[in-house]
Amino acid sequence: MEDANRTPVTVIGLGAMGRALAGAFLDNGHPTTVWNRSIGKAEELAVRGATVANTVDEAIAASPVVVICVLDYAVVHEILGPLSGSIAGRTLVNLTNGTPKQAREAAEWAAGYGADYLDGGIMAVPVMIGRPEAVILYSGSAGAFGVHERALGALGTATYLNADAGHASLYDLALLAAMYGMFGGVYQAAAMVGSEKVPAAEFAPMVVSWLNAMTAALPAVAEAMDAGDGADDDDSNLQMQAVSFANILSASREQGISTALLEPMQALLDRAVAAQRGGAGTPSLIAMLRTDPVPA
């Protein structure tokens, strides 16, 4: 039975994530309209009660909240661009992965056609959608978020950052950078011990224990970064870290393992030592990341 208090929503894009989003809205009683270029992807949602729109225009017209989650921003504009006038008076929630610049440009485009705009960063995989551990970051129109927070909460924990539409993308990509950096190190470690036929599954619990111990220090490291702390650190200075890191690369090569994942970090450490920062702690590396020229 339809709940009159549930906001109708439209979901455009029915890849794995789009289907999960639409399913979460349906599970929470929201009248849900879906559209996808390949109509076959809507079949299972139709069985669950979704309305399958024949055209994008029809999909947009069906709901005050239009959620789009597609491959990239080029596809967003390819789908919505010809129908710009249709989004007037609606809230466009763009959960497509992109850059802060792309998000700000999309917000400006939407505002030009009379739509409220929220950009989002999904910190979850499809199977997590609809559960509290799925965190979705939002930035853009504060008014639109306030009005539709309950509906967006169907997808997971809705976290509003601020009115700058680019911040959700910024946070999303920064968090992914931290994740990929961690996994890159884990892959390197597994390859190293695997060269001696140590199974990754056997080594993994030790990795988890070590990383948990290290992540506990992150709040203090962040404070040092914010303070621009270049103070000497006898316990963990950059010169010592550069030597240790060089040994990781040497051992990898000796074991026949590529060092491509680690070489940029070694180069950064070496530049820091060459700049006479050798006695400073590792938090001072962020100053070099902020001042190093961007490659052409």
C-alpha positions, 0 to 999 in steps of 0.5 A: 500500500502506497504511503502518501508521505513518501516522496516520489523519486525517479532514478536514471541509470540502472547499472549495478549502483542505479538498481541498488538505489532504485531498490532502496527507494522501493523498499522504503515505500517511495513511488519510484520511476526508473529509466535506462537506455537498456530497458532490460535492466528495469525488469526486476525493478518493475516486478518490485513495483517500479514504474518504467518510463519510456523516455527520459522526459517522462521519467523526469516529469514523474517525480520532484526528485530526480536521481541520476547515477551513470558512468560519468558527467559526459553521459549526464549531460548527454542524457539531460542536456536535450531536456534542460527545460524539463528539470525546472522546479525539480531537485536533481541529485547527481550521484555520478562519480566526477570531479569538484569542477564538474560538479560545480559546472553541473550545479551552475547548469541546473540552476540556469534551468531553474532546478535545485542541485545536489551532488553526491559521493557514494561511499559504499558498494551496491550491496550496502545501499539501504543500510546505515553503513552506506554513507552518501555525502551531499553538497549543493542546495541546503534547502533541497537537502533539508526538504528531501533528507528523509527520502535520501535517507532511504539510500543510507546515512545521508551526510550534508557537507555544505553549499559548495556543490564540489565538496561531495566530489572532493571528499569522495575522491579524497576518501577513495585516494586513501582507500586505493593507497591502502590497498596498493600497499596491501597488494605490494605486501601480498606480492612480497610475501607471496614470492616466498609462497606465503598465502595472502590469506595467511598473511592478511590477519597480520596486515589488519592488526598492523593497519589498525594500530597505524590508523589509530594515529591518524587524528594526531597526524592530521593535527600536525598536518593542519599545524604545518608541523615541520618540527624534528621528529627523532622517532620517525624522521623523514631521513629514516623513513626514506632509508626504510622505504628504499629497503622495501623497494630493494627487497621487492626487486630482489624478490622479483616484484615490481616497485611501480606502486611505491616509486612515487612515494620514494621520490617524494621522500627523497625530495623532502630529504634533499630539501633539508627536511630530513629531520622533520616528521612525515606529516610535513610531506603534505607541504611538498604535495601542496607546492610540487608543480602539477605535471603538464 
